[in-house]
Amino acid sequence: MTDQLLPRTLPSKENGRETTQVVRAAMKSELWKLYGKIWNLMVREEGQDLIEYALVVAMIGLAATAAMQTLAVDINAALPTSAARSVLPRPELASAR
């Protein structure tokens, strides 16, 4: 598509000024097309809801992962002590016998 707009000859000493003007006009035209496409992408709101939902789901997933890791550490810290309490007799119960 760009090849169709740009001239086939490069600027030379003979027709350098004219060719440079043609190249500049073609580049300016391409830049305006690119600007229009980018503007259309920014203005359209068709996919905005989907992106917002995806961001919310990602944030919930990150929060759940962080909470589960913290909970796992707390559970692992609590289980050995509770297991030791249930297996080993407590000193106050041993003296009551």
N, C-alpha and C positions, 0 to 999 in steps of 0.2 A: 504494500500500500504506500509506504514512504518512497519506494523506488519510483513509483509513477509520478510523484510530485516533484522530486528533485531532478535537476537536469543531469544528463549523462556526462557532460563535460565539466572538468574542473576549471576554476579561474585561471586564465592565462594572461600573458601580457597583451595579447591582441584584443580580447573581449573581456578582460578581467572585471571591469566595473559593472557591465551588464549582467554577467554570470553571477557575480556576488549579490546583486540586487535580486535576481531570480531565486537564489539559494536562500537569502534572507526572507523573502516573501513566502517561500515554501515552508521554511522553519517556523515562521510566525503563524502560518495557517495550521501547522501541526500542533503547535503549542496551544492555540485557541481550541482545537478539538480536544486535546488532553485536558485543558481547563474545564471544558464543558462536561466531559465524562466524570471528572473528579467532583464537580459541582453536583451532578445528578446523583452520584453515590452518597454525597453528604445530605442531600435534601430528602431523598427517598427514605421512608420509615417502614418499609415492608418487613424487613428482617429484624427490626429493633426489638420487638417483644421477645422473639426467640433468643436473641443474644442476652437480654436481661434475665430471662429464665435460666439460661445456661450459667450466667454469672452467679445467680442466687444458689443454684444447685452446687456449683463449685465451692462457694463459701460455706454452705452447710456441710459438704463433704470434708473440707479442711477442718472445720470446727469439730465435727464428729471424730475425725482421726486424732486430733490433739486431745480431745476429752478421753478417748479410749486409751491412748497411751498413758495419760496421767492416771486413769483409773487402774490400768494394768499394773503400773508401778506400785500404787497404793495397795492393791490386792496382794501382789507378790510380797510386799513388806509385811502385810498383816497375816498371811497364811502360815508362815513358819512359826510365828509366836503363838497363834491360836492352836496349831497342831501340837506344839510343845506343851502348852498348858493342858490339853486334853489327855496326853499320854503320861506326862510326868505328874506325880502326886504333888499337890501343893503343901508346903511346909506346915501351914496352920491346920490342914486336915490330918496330916500324919501325926502330929502331936496330940490330937484329940482322941485317937484310938487308944 
